[in-house]
Amino acid sequence: MDLTILIAVLVLLTWLTIRGANLIVIAPICAFILAILSGINVWTVEPEGFTHIYMAGFTSFFASWFLVFLFGSIFGKLMEDSGAAEKVSHVIMSKVGSERAALAVILACGVLTYGGVSVFVVAFTAYPIALSLFREAKLPRRFIPACLAFGSATFTMTTAGSPEIQNWIPIKYLETSPWAAWEISFPVAIVMFFMGYSWLKKMMATACANGETFEDRAHDPHPELRNLPSFISSIIPLVAIVLVGFFTHDILKQNALVLSLIVGCLLTYFLNIHHFKNVDGALHDGAYSALIATGNTCAVVGFGALAKVTPGFDQAMAMVTTLPGGGLVSAAVAITFIAGITGSASGGQSIALPELAPQYLADGVPADELHRIVAISSGALDSLPHNGYVVTTIRAICGETHKSAYGPVAALTVVVPTLCLMLALALFAIF
């Protein structure tokens, strides 16, 4: 019964999210319902009470990530207002052609992610460029969230060598390296990329055949006859973000990302200082977007923090860790399930690994193989509709609705990674 309650409330949260409800409102309400039905005290202010548990999860994420969201959002707005994003999109379009605009967005996100820019920030950074590319190619803008999510939260996020935390969390518990099981990881990533891009092209072709096209909106930065900055001054801030993050990551850890984004903002401003239309407006819009995006994600993290202390969660853990099929299969199911409940790939790993890693290692599961399966599986069901990154990208950044945009996102960030997780398990079983 406890597990049924947990799943039912998660379904309610997902349904309300798809219906377009405000996540900052419905996430704590659903957490409150879950607390009552699970026997958690909702009146006490003690650490074991609802308020403390939910807000501990909410505020911990805010404290860890707000500066990243803030400077990432401001960077995107500065690129947009200065015309640098438009200039980069023009050059990309001239090189790859309008028919490959989606591919250009995916590859740009992939380079940023694998270069060390957090998945939480890539969408802020790449969206202005994606918008310009889709406008020039006359592609339906509802596919932009899918391109951003696929390029940043799939084949690059969980691949061997990736600097993203989803590939680094297992190191602490398994004593492996970021390159664990690279022989299997890279073929799986290649399959994931081609499978996802082929599916995306088919979906967009169908939409265009049905008469869908790019639609301008009142708040969009409209293209105009203006003196755009040079390509060099436009691309240098993007390159600087990757390089600063790469060379300072080992020393500064997460602060390396904050530093790299600040450097990117400053370079964008000083290199393109004569091309801005409204710097104050860009700063205001960036700060406001960062607050909304962070709040959405914090709301979901708070729900996940409450969910993991319920009896239903304990039952789910006990169930998935006793599945037949060997340690790798059990780990894949466990991480996938927990990431889905918490709405977080890194959250699913952080919750499951302290308990599961010693058990699997004691059973003789190779640490490198376990590392790679944990990383890949964390990037499957984490992208359900209530996921903070999904809500932030679809609503706060791209201004879309779940009804119009989540279908392609689910196809590329849930279905494709799940199929490739099965492929990875098969390859480990064979080799």
Secondary structure, 3 states (H helix, E strand, C coil): CHHHHHHHHHHHHHHHHHCCCCHHHHHHHHHHHHHHHCCCCCCCCCCCCHHHHHHHHHHHHHHHHHHHHHHHHHHHHHHHHHCHHHHHHHHHHHHHCHHHHHHHHHHHHHHHHHCCCCHHHHHHHHHHHHHHHHHHHCCCHHHHHHHHHHHHHCCCCCCCCCCCHHHHHHHHHHCCCCCCCHHHHHHHHHHHHHHHHHHHHHHHHHHHHCCCCCCCCCCCCCCCCCCCCCHHHHHHHHHHHHHHHHHHHHHHCCHHHHHHHHHHHHHHHHHCHHHCCCHHHHHHHHHHHHHHHHHHHHHHHHHHHHHCCCHHHHHHHHHHCCCCCCHHHHHHHHHHHHHHHHCCHHHHHHHHHHHHHHHHHHCCCCHHHHHHHHHHHHCCHHHCCCCHHHHHHHHHHCCCCHHHHHHHHHHHHHHHHHHHHHHHHHHHHHC
